[in-house]
Amino acid sequence: MVTSQIKNFEELECWKEARSLVRMVYSISSSGSFTKDFGLKDQIRRSSISVMANVAEGFETYSDAEFIRFLGFSIRSASEVSSHLYAALDIGYISDKDFLEISNQAKKCSNYIKAFIRYIKSK
């Protein structure tokens, strides 16, 4: 199992990138009109945390197949963040610059996780 080669989930680059995504999402959703939209604010925060949490949770599973399943949840949560970002942009809660920055981070998370899945499957 690939996790036997890694001591803890905090060492995983995909988890580190997801952690950065959470910080970015919390920062942008804590200012302006975004703070008053409790529904969207809650959803985008939950989905960003889900990216990070599913990597950590999957790390503790007993098989690579189960870990990959959790990594898939992380990828889908990153896509959910991206979708919520479009809503925030269209409503006027975030700027084009912030949208691009955070959207790129969500895509980066997905790409890192996909690369990690390929690595696990190659072992």
TAZI-V382329 format. One record per residue. N is the residue number from 1. D_FIRST is the distance of its C-alpha to the first C-alpha in whole Angstrom. Layout:
BEGIN
n->N d_first->D_FIRST
n->N d_first->D_FIRST
END
This chain:
BEGIN
n->1 d_first->0
n->2 d_first->4
n->3 d_first->6
n->4 d_first->6
n->5 d_first->8
n->6 d_first->10
n->7 d_first->12
n->8 d_first->14
n->9 d_first->14
n->10 d_first->17
n->11 d_first->16
n->12 d_first->15
n->13 d_first->18
n->14 d_first->18
n->15 d_first->18
n->16 d_first->21
n->17 d_first->23
n->18 d_first->23
n->19 d_first->24
n->20 d_first->27
n->21 d_first->27
n->22 d_first->28
n->23 d_first->31
n->24 d_first->32
n->25 d_first->33
n->26 d_first->34
n->27 d_first->36
n->28 d_first->38
n->29 d_first->38
n->30 d_first->40
n->31 d_first->43
n->32 d_first->46
n->33 d_first->46
n->34 d_first->43
n->35 d_first->43
n->36 d_first->45
n->37 d_first->43
n->38 d_first->41
n->39 d_first->39
n->40 d_first->38
n->41 d_first->37
n->42 d_first->35
n->43 d_first->33
n->44 d_first->32
n->45 d_first->31
n->46 d_first->29
n->47 d_first->28
n->48 d_first->27
n->49 d_first->25
n->50 d_first->23
n->51 d_first->22
n->52 d_first->21
n->53 d_first->20
n->54 d_first->18
n->55 d_first->15
n->56 d_first->15
n->57 d_first->15
n->58 d_first->12
n->59 d_first->10
n->60 d_first->11
n->61 d_first->10
n->62 d_first->8
n->63 d_first->6
n->64 d_first->6
n->65 d_first->9
n->66 d_first->11
n->67 d_first->10
n->68 d_first->11
n->69 d_first->14
n->70 d_first->15
n->71 d_first->15
n->72 d_first->17
n->73 d_first->19
n->74 d_first->20
n->75 d_first->21
n->76 d_first->24
n->77 d_first->25
n->78 d_first->25
n->79 d_first->27
n->80 d_first->29
n->81 d_first->30
n->82 d_first->31
n->83 d_first->34
n->84 d_first->35
n->85 d_first->36
n->86 d_first->38
n->87 d_first->40
n->88 d_first->40
n->89 d_first->42
n->90 d_first->44
n->91 d_first->45
n->92 d_first->46
n->93 d_first->44
n->94 d_first->42
n->95 d_first->43
n->96 d_first->42
n->97 d_first->41
n->98 d_first->39
n->99 d_first->37
n->100 d_first->36
n->101 d_first->35
n->102 d_first->33
n->103 d_first->32
n->104 d_first->31
n->105 d_first->28
n->106 d_first->27
n->107 d_first->27
n->108 d_first->25
n->109 d_first->22
n->110 d_first->22
n->111 d_first->22
n->112 d_first->19
n->113 d_first->17
n->114 d_first->17
n->115 d_first->17
n->116 d_first->13
n->117 d_first->13
n->118 d_first->14
n->119 d_first->12
n->120 d_first->8
n->121 d_first->10
n->122 d_first->11
n->123 d_first->8
END
